[in-house]
Amino acid sequence: MIFMIKPLIVNITILLSLTFNANLFFPFRDRLTLTMRQQAIYGLFAAFAAMLCMFYPIETLGETHFDFRMIVILIVTLYIGWPAGGICTLIVVITRLIIGGSFAGIGVLVSVLSFITAWLFRPFYWKAKNKLWHALMIVMLYFLLYFTIIVQTVSFLNWEFYSTYFAMFLATYLLIIVLIERLIVYNRQFDEMVYMDKLTMVSEMAASFAHEIRNPITTVRGFVQLLQKDAGNSQLEQFAPLILEELDRANKIITDYLKLAKPADFRLQPIDLSEVLRDCVDLLRPLGAFANVSIEWENIEKCYVWGDEQYLKQSFLNIIKNAIEAIDNGSGSVFITTQSLMQQKTVKVVIEDNGKGMTEEELKKIGLPYYTTKSKGTGLGSMISNRLIREMGGTVHYMSHPGKGTRVEITLPLMK
């Protein structure tokens, strides 16, 4: 088995190094929302990795090629999607046919089989709580099919070869899965750090000038109300309500900035999450009915989180209100569910609408000041909600597709 060591090390090195490089240029994220162009880039990058593995195969019987290209196909299909996996598989198939040999057809078959296996099980994989376990189940099923095919079609080598090859295949596959999951966590932490830096900058700005602006606004508002009583000025009577409305709007923006600057005056206590959500739904049902939007919930589990009830309710109200306002096609629904993740000691709240959705560029800007997809608004509501939830030890994650709606996943720590 000495002859296997060098090509095995080469294949493993190729896959690990290109995984790090892929994350450097195209950072891994939870449930990536990618355009077809981005899928194609991922597919070509994965195909390059698979081709390198094919150029350094573990050769036996002269024309039988054993390598780790199937790992690339499995992982790119599971994590990126079927378009990227399909592009990678197509290039691998063409390359294998060009290499040729009497077993080229078998090489094509096992490559296509790896794509089909990952494609079929991808939806279940992303719903799984323990991805490593499901990744193991997927690869074991593929091993069963793969081994059956080569035993029936290729002259039997020996058990030592097969056990070494499949053991290294499994170890490399699981190692890359673990690596990608860790990179996803690190990327999420980096995004959180960048986001919190932006919040800190905005908070410092808010604290420095918000009070100074509010004082003259209050003075102007008082004089407008005083002059409004002058019945002889018809133009002032006509425009005074508009002036007062805009002054109130400016005052609300300043108030939002001040909340953003110092939101951490929490009264931490055990909170019944189900009660908070029900209160929010009851408060927003009239708004939903006016917009012809139904608010539905299911699996609202009774669980307790540790936080400030007022701020948590404010955050949920902002997010659910945004979901209602995102439905501008005359009718729609907002769905709310919860799920306790006992292993992570957290609870996940999902707020999903079937509105207009957002592009990837819009998703990146959600939570930034003065960015909003609505015709009216400042974007501060989302920013404040995100910060309040983070201050309570939670996370907020947005997923969206244009024309298909938006999904907001909020995780909060369960009370110990």
Secondary structure, 3 states (H helix, E strand, C coil): CHHHHHHHHHHHHHHHHHHHHHHHHCCCCCCCCCCHHHHHHHHHHHHHHHHHHHHCCEEECCCEEECCHHHHHHHHHHHCCHHHHHHHHHHHHHHHHHHCCCCHHHHHHHHHHHHHHHHHHHHHHHHCCCHHHHHHHHHHHHHHHHHHHHHHHCCCCCHHHHHHHHHHHHHHHHHHHHHHHHHHHHHHHHHHHHHHHHHHHHHHHHHHHHHHHHHHHHHHHHHHHHHHCCCCCHHHHHHHHHHHHHHHHHHHHHHHHHHHHCCCCCCCEEEEHHHHHHHHHHHHHHHHHHCCEEEEEECCCCCEEEECHHHHHHHHHHHHHHHHHCCCCCCEEEEEEEEEECCCCEEEEEEEECCCCCCHHHHHHCCCCCCCCCCCCCCHHHHHHHHHHHHCCCEEEEEEECCCEEEEEEEEEECC
